[in-house]
Amino acid sequence: MSNINLLLEKLDVCPLEQLDKYTNDGKKVIGCAPVYAPEELVYAAGMIPMGIWGAEGEVTSAKEYFPAFYAAPILRLMDLGLEGKLDKMSGMIIGGLSDGLKGLSQNWKRAVKNVPCLYIGYGQNRKIKAGIDYNEKQYIKLKKELEEIAGCKIEDSKVEEAIVLYNNHRKAMSEFNQLASTHLNTITPTLRARVMSSAYFFDKAEHLAILEEINNILKSTPEEKFEGKKIVTTGILANSPDIMKILEEFKLGIVDDNVNHESGQFDYLVDEATDNPVRALAKWISDIEGSALLYDPSKLRGQIVIDKVKKHNADGVLYLMTKFSESDEFDYPIIRDELNEAGIMNILVEVDQQMTNFEQAKTALQTFADMI
């Protein structure tokens, strides 16, 4: 499996180094704050979309703009902007899908002068025609802003090409997710998180090429017998290096997820070959189910998690709660009750990009591993 290790090493990148690489090559980079940014519009303009979901570390300058009880990914993203670490970006797309993200957009406009804020005022009632119409208009506005930055018109044909590329990438990510579930000794939680996270920092065509090689190796390798316990994860963000190491220590393998940062990238495809590709992107938002950050009156997230547990015959569910995310906190009691009613063992672990002490999480996960 040495070849797969070399490929996985290629994905072990620092986003800021990737930013330097692309800008040094003469490419413009557009940052994409969480979550569901229409990256295809950026790509169609000949620019590189780069998802930035905060960073591990203590909150610094953002304390001047936000109260302490804000979700760390928002605070740490603001830190990166205030510290000038994202100055090489030509813009930052921020969608107003939560109160926290709305606050980020306004503070970004006020304080981060070198990286223009490209705000998307999403309509949350996204499934009705009026909602799709409204979100399409938001994307048309964004498209014009991107054209000004790129210095060229974004042709519909280029958007269609980008949609096909991104859909191919989504299919390859979905295939990797399935293959990883049957190769838990090779694809540890740390390596799985690396593949999921790196997708945000690479040119999608570049990442797709590496991903397809990884998938081909896994497909040619017999399924592995895993001696530990299989879990499904859910939450907004689930790539904490320390939490992943704890899972590995107690032989907890991730067979699937309902995580915005992970399967949120690839669980749904954008309609191809339409006469209006921008509207197809708006419709994609309306198709998504089970997201903590999208209006979901039917509360389908719990059943989606249950279905993933059943599909993989998993032993339990790990709910990784992003601290101070009101969207995730509101969902938890509902999902917990549904999992309990279904007889599925589950545990809540609160995560924060500022965390330095993981002993409490370690004790909880060790107990969980023993119980399941």
Secondary structure, 3 states (H helix, E strand, C coil): CHHHHHHHHHCCCCHHHHHHHHHHCCCCEEEECCCCCCHHHHHHCCCEEEECCCCCCCCCHHHHCCCCCCCHHHHHHHHHHHCCCCCCCCEEEEECCCHHHHHHHHHHHHHCCCCCEEEECCCCCCCCHHHHHHHHHHHHHHHHHHHHHHCCCCCHHHHHHHHHHHHHHHHHHHHHHHHHHCCCCCCCHHHHHHHHHHCCCCCHHHHHHHHHHHHHHHHCCCCCCCCCEEEEEEECCCCCHHHHHHHHHCCEEEEEEEECCCHHHCCCCCCCCCCCHHHHHHHHHHHCCCCCCCCCCCCCHHHHHHHHHHHHCCCEEEEEEECCCHHHHHHHHHHHHHHHHCCCCEEEEEECCCCCCCHHHHHHHHHHHHHC
